[in-house]
Amino acid sequence: MTAIATGTPSNPPNEVPTESPTFVHQLRGRWLEHWEPDNPTFWAAGGDKTARKNLIFSVFAENLGFAVWVLWGTVVTSMGAAGFGFLAGLGKGDPTAVSNALLLSSTPTLVGAALRIPYTFAIPKFGGRAFTTFSAALLLIPTLGLAYFINQPGTPMWVFMILAALAGVGGGNFSSSMANINFFFPDGKKGAALGINAAGGNLGVAQTQLVLPLLITLGTHLTAKDAAGYRFGLTLAILVWVPFILVAAFGALRYMDSVSNAKSDGRSYKLALTNVHTWVMAVLYIGTFGSFIGFSFAFPTLIKANFPELTKIGWITTLGNLAFLGALVGSVSRPFGGWVSDKVGGAKITLYVFGGMAVSVALIMAGLELKSFPLYLIAFLLLFVLAGIGNGSTYRMIPTIFTAETKKYAAEHGLSQSESAASARRQAGAAIGVIGAVGAAGGWLLQQALRLSNINYHSMAPAFWAYAVAFLLMGAATWWFYLRSSFAIGRSPSLAYANV
């Protein structure tokens, strides 16, 4: 049975204000001592404007986090031409070069996944404003470091492994941003708000995979189409993010707010971590976000290794072999997943998503078998669209689950709805960090499965078919836990997950 953690920094346990104080929206950032988004009067008095303001700056900072996080997915495809021998055979499908590329591109995924838990805990500790400023500024380290060493052609691979690991800080930004925005919006608007916040960050993957090849091509044309020219192009493509990072850090410091009642009472995290639904949702998120981020990082390498003849088509090469389209459609579809889940329930959408993803994998394998790049690309885009929708639907389920459980507990123990809502937000915020971390780690596992399949079987087919089976199992788990009419919150038959 889920308990409710009561008490906030501004309100001791069991002392809930009977009236909402007058709220005044302001542009400059501050600590919000009272925040009650579920109160319609409070929301209409300016709470909505404040929430949207924070969402805008959160999206901008998170977008750059993703951009830095995914840099390596594209950088590795040009490092061979830039004079780094350990990636020289990538365009010819050399197994060692492909393995090295997947290893470098997956390292930020793993580090970013590990950072997501402490990044979530940082929001209650330091406040959304301060930590968003810090996490944005931190992006300068992997960016400037890579810009320096990419111009040292004798640099060994282990140095780049360290730099790739440092880029993982961009992946941690997702959980801190999502946990922070979760506190700003009422329950009825969380799905859309979290979907927009996540999509804005996810778009950082698409824009990076589009902009980097264009800038690399520009750099080679401005100099020469040799190793030095590629290094200049790579440097240009990396340093372009620095001014935006500085703007994001300044904007967060000056304009974002921190919510006082977002501070943890110490009990919310324990309740979330010991709740079975946190871990069920973490597994489901491996299937949606793990697929999105794992394939986003690997997609440029997969295209270059499986269809090397595309290098003969200049405009496709300049556009990164169209790899950016996957992250783009996956990002754009995410808010739709949150929006439609607000209407019909996240669990239903998630179930359909997993079934569609299994079909998409079969189509991808057909494209490889037929050596058809159009079919391969279309099938992958379908997979990305479904993963994006699933990202939105699974994240919509999280606050719904914790709200339902805490309301039940409050009704059984005579506690107020205000206490229930505050506890649900704190527990959902803690759960988001864990779920986001596990989901991102799933992206690393996905890339490692591709790498090991390529090494041991000289084919990625075994890994892809394993994904299809996993998607079907996750769909079954969604039905078992959240759509069976006999299943109920807290193991009590009186309250089913009808609207999760």
N, C-alpha and C positions, 0 to 999 in steps of 0.2 A: 504494500500500500504506500502510495506517495504522500509524504508529509509536506507541509507548507512552511517555508522559511520566512519568518516575519521580521519586521524591523528594518529601517533604513537609516543612513546617517542623519537625516533630518527628522525622522519620526521614530520614536522608540517603539518596541513591540506593542501591538494592541492599541496604539494611539493613532487613529486614522482621522484626518481632518473631516469635519462634517460639511465644510464648504470649501470650494476651490477658490484660492486667492486670485485676484485679478492678474491676468497674464498679459504682458506687453512684449510683442515681437520686436527684436532689434537685430541689425545687421552684424554688429561687432560680436565676437565670441565671448562667452561667459560660462560660469557654472549655473545651471538651472536647479535651484533649490527645490522646486516643486514641479513635477512633470506628470500629467494625468491625461494621456492621449485618448483613453477610452471614454472620457467625459466629453459629450458633444459640445457643451458650452465652452469648456476649456479649449477644445480643438478649434472651434469657430472663432474664438477670441484672438487667435494668432498662433496657436499651437501648430496648425497646418503649415503656415508659412515657415516657421522655425524648423519643422521637420523636413520640409522640402529643401531649405537652404543647406542643412547638414547633409542631406542626400546628395546634392549637387557636388559639394566639395569632397565628399566621401568617394563618389564615383570617379572623380578626376584623379585622386590620389591612388585609388585601387587600380584604375586603368593603367597607370604608369608602373605600378607594382607588377602587374601581369606582363607588361611590355618588357621589363627588365628580366623577369623570370623566364620568359620564352625566347629571349635573344639567342640562346644556344641552339635552339631547334633549327634556325636558319643559318647562323654563323658557321656551323660545322659543314654545311654543304659547299661553302666557298673556301674553307681553310686549306684544302688540298691544293687548289689553284694558287693560293697565297704563299705556298712554299712549305707547308707543314706535311712532312712525309707520311705521318701515321694516318692521314686521311686522303692520301693521293689517289687511291684506287676506288674511291666511293662511286664516281660516275661510271665505273665499269662493273659495279656490283661485287667488288672484291669483298669476300666474307670478313676479313680482318678489318678493313676500312669501315664496312657497315657496322660491325660490332663496336669499333671505337666511337663512331658517330652516335650510335644509340646509347653508349655508356656516358658520353659527355652530355648528350641532350637529356638523359634521364636523371643525372645527378642533381640538377636544380629541383626537379620534381620531388625527390626524396627529402632533401633538406627543407624545402618549402612545406612539405607535409609535416615534418617534425616540428617546425616552428609554429604551426597553426594553433597548437594547444596553448603554449605560453603567450602567444599573441592575443588569444581570446581572454586569458586571465588578466592581461595588461589593461584592458578597458576598465574593469572595475577598480583596478589598482591606481591607475594614473589619469583616467578620464579619456573620453574619445578625442577631445581636442589636442591634448598634449601628445598622446601616443600616435595619432595620425601624423602630426608634425614630425615626430621622431622617426617613424617608420618610413615616411617619404624621403627624408633627408638621408637615411641609411642606404638608399638605392644608389647614391653617388659612389659608394665604395666598389661594388662589383662593376659598375659602368666604367669608371675611370681606370680601374685596374685592367680590365679587358682591353680598353683602348690603348694602354701602354704596351702590354705584352703581345698584342696582335702584330705589333711592329718589330718584334724580336724573333726573326724566323728560326733561330736556334733554340727557342724555348721548348723544353720537353713536355710531353703530354701531362705529366703529373701536376705541373704548374697550372695548366688549363683546367685540370680536374678541381683544383682548389678554387679557381676563379668561378667555375661552374657551380660549385657548392655555395660560394658567396652570393651568387645570383638567386639562391633559394630564398633570401630575405623577401624578395618580391612576392613569393607564393604565400608567405605568412600574412601579408597584408589583407588577404581575402577574409580570414576568420575574424580579425580585429574589426574590420569594416562591417562585416555582416552582424557581428555581435553588437556593435555600437548602434547600427541603424535599427536593429530589432527593438531597441528601447524607445525609439522615437515615434513609432506608428501604432495606431489602434489595431486590434485583432482583425477587423474587417478589411484593413488595407495592407496588412503585412505581406501578403502574397505578392501583390503588385510591387510594393516598395522593395522587398528583398530581391524580387526578380529583376527590377531595374538596376539596383545596386550591383548585383552579380553580373548582369549582362554588360553593364558599363565596364566592369573589370575584365570580363571575358573578351570584350572587343579589343582589349590591348593585345591579345594574341593575334587576332586577324590583322590589325593595323601594322604590327611588327612584321608579320610574314609578308605583307604587301610592300611596306616602306623599305625594309632592309634590302631586298633584291634590287629595287629601283635605285637606291642610293649606291649600292655596290656597283651596279652597271654604270651609273653616272661617274663614279670615281675612276673606274677603269677607262672611260672615254676621255676624262679630263687629263689622264696621265698616259698610260699605255696598258694594253691588254696582256700584261705579264704579272709575275708574282708581286712585284712592288705596286703595280696598279691595283691589284686585288686587295693588298694590305691597306692602301689609301682608301679604297672604297669601303672596306670594313670599318676603318676608323671613323669615317664620315657617318656611316650607318649607326655606329655606337654612340658617338658624341652628340648626335642630334637630340637625344633624350635629356641631356643634362639641363638645358634651360627650362624644360617643362617640369623636371623634378624640383628645381628651385622654386618655381611658381607654385607647385602643389604644396610644398612645405610651408611657404609663406601664407598661402591662402588658408590652410588649415589652422595655422597659428592665429591668424587675425580674425577669421570669420566663423569657425566651427564652435560648437558648444559641447559641454560635458554635463551629463545628467547625474545629479547627486544620488537619486535612488537606484541608479545602475550599479552602485557600489555593492559588493557582495557582503552578505552577513556571515559568510564562511560555510554555511550549511547548504546553500543552493548547489554548489559544485558537487558535494558529496551525494546529494539527492539525485542529481542528473547522472552522475557517473555510475550510480548503483541501480539506475532504472534500466530495465531490459530494453525499453524502446530506444534508448540512446544507441545501443549497439546494433539493434535491428536496422535502424535508419542508417547507421554508419555503413553497414554491409550494402544496403540498397544504393547508397551514395557512391560506393565504389563502382557500381554498374553505370551510373549516370555521369557524375563528374569525373570519376577515374577514367572513363572512356573518353570524355571530352578532352581532358588535359593530356592524357597519355597519347592519344592519337594526334592531338594538336602538335605536341612536341615531335612526334615521330613522322608525321605526314610528309614534310619536305624530304626526309631521308628515304621513306618508303617509295615515294614517286621517283626520285632520282635513281634508286637502286633497281626498281622493277621496270621502269620505262626510260632507260638511258637515251633512247633515240630522240626524246623531247629536246635534248640540248641542241639539236639541229634546227629547231624552230625558235628563232631569235626572240620573238615577242613573248612566247610562253616562258622561256628561260628568264627574261627580264622580269616577268611577273611571278617569279618563284615557282614555276610549273603549276600555278594556280592553287598552291597549297593553302593560301590565305582564305580561300572560299570556305573551307571546312570550318575553321574557327569563326568566320563571319556568320554563317548561317546558324551555327550552334549558339552563338552569342545572342543573335537577334531573336531566336526562338525561345530563349529562356524566359523573358517576361511573359510571353504568351502562356507558357506552362504555369507560371504563378497565377496569371489572371484567370485562366480557365479553371484552375484548381480552386480558386475562390468561389467559383460558381457551382461546380459539380463535385468537388472533392479531389484531393491530391492522390489518394490511393488508387482510384479508378484510372486516372490518367497515367500514373506510374505503371500500373499493370499493362495497359495498352502499349506503353513505351517499350517495355522489355520484350514483349512479343515482336514488335516492329524491328527492334535492334537485332534480334536473332535472324530475322528475314534479311536484313541489310547485310549481315555478315555473309550469308549464303550468296547474295548478289555480288559482293566484293570478290569472293572466291571464283565466281563465274567469270568476272572480268579478268582476273589473273589467268584463268585457264584458257580463255579465248584471246588473251593478249590484247584486250580492248580497253584502251585508256578512257574513252567516253563512258563505257559502262562502269569501269572501276571508279571513276570520279563521281558519277551520279550516285552510285551505291554508297560511297563514302559520305557524300553530302547528305544523303538520307539518314545515315547513321548519326552524323553530327546534328542534324535537325532534331532527331528523336532524343539524343543525349541532352540537348539544350532544353527541350520541353521537360524531360525527366528531371533535370537540375532544378527547374522552377517548381515542379510538382512535389518533389521530395522535400525541398526546403519549406514549402508551404505546409507540409504535414507536421513539421517539428513544433511550431508554436501551437498548432491545433491540438496536438497530442498532450502537451504539457498543460494547456489551458483546461482541457477536458478533465484531466486527472486532478488538478488542483481544485477545480470547481466541485468535483465530487467529494474530495476530502473536506473542503470548506463546508459543504452542506451537511456532511456527517458529523462535523465537530463544532458547528455553530459559529464559524468564522465569517467575516465580512467579505463581500465581493471584491473590495479594494485590496484586501490582503491577498486574496486568491490571485487577482490579476498581477499584482507586483511579484508574487512568488513565481508565477508561471513565466513571466518575462525573464526573471533572473535564471531560472532553471533552463529555459530554452536558450538563453544566451550562452550558458555553460555548455549545453549539449551541442550547440552549433560549432564550437571550437573542436570538440572531439570528432564530430561527424565530418567536418571539413578536413580535418587532419587525416582521418582514415580514408576518406574519398580520394584525397590527393595522393596518398601512399599507394592507392590502387592504380593510379596513373603510372607510378614507378614500376609496379609489378607488371603492368601490361607491357611496358617497354622492355623489361627484362625478359618476359616470356617471348617476345618477338626476337630479341637478341639471341637467347639460348636456342630457340627453335632454328634460327638461321645457322648457328654454329654447329649444332648437333645433327640437324636433318637437311641442311642446305636448302631449306624451304621454311616459309612462315605459315604454311597451311595448318600444321598442327596447332599452333597458337591461336589462329583465327577460329578454328572449329571449337577449341576449348572455350573461347569467348562466347560463342553462340550457345553452348550448353549452359554456361554460367548465367547468361541473360535469362534463359528459360527458368532456371532455378530461382533467380531473384524475383521473377514474376510470380512464381508459385509462392515464395515467401511473402510477397506483398498481399496476395489473396489470403493466405493463411492467417496472418497477423492482423490485417486491417479491413478485410472485406467479408470475412465469414460472419454471418449474422449471430453465430453462437459465441463469438469472441467478444470480450468486454474489457474495458479499462480496469486495472487493478484486480483482475481475475474475478470480478463480480458480474454476474449475468444481467445486472440491471442497467448497465450503461455501455452500449456498444459504440464502436467507432464509425457510426453511420456517415459522419460528415468529415472524416479525416481526409 
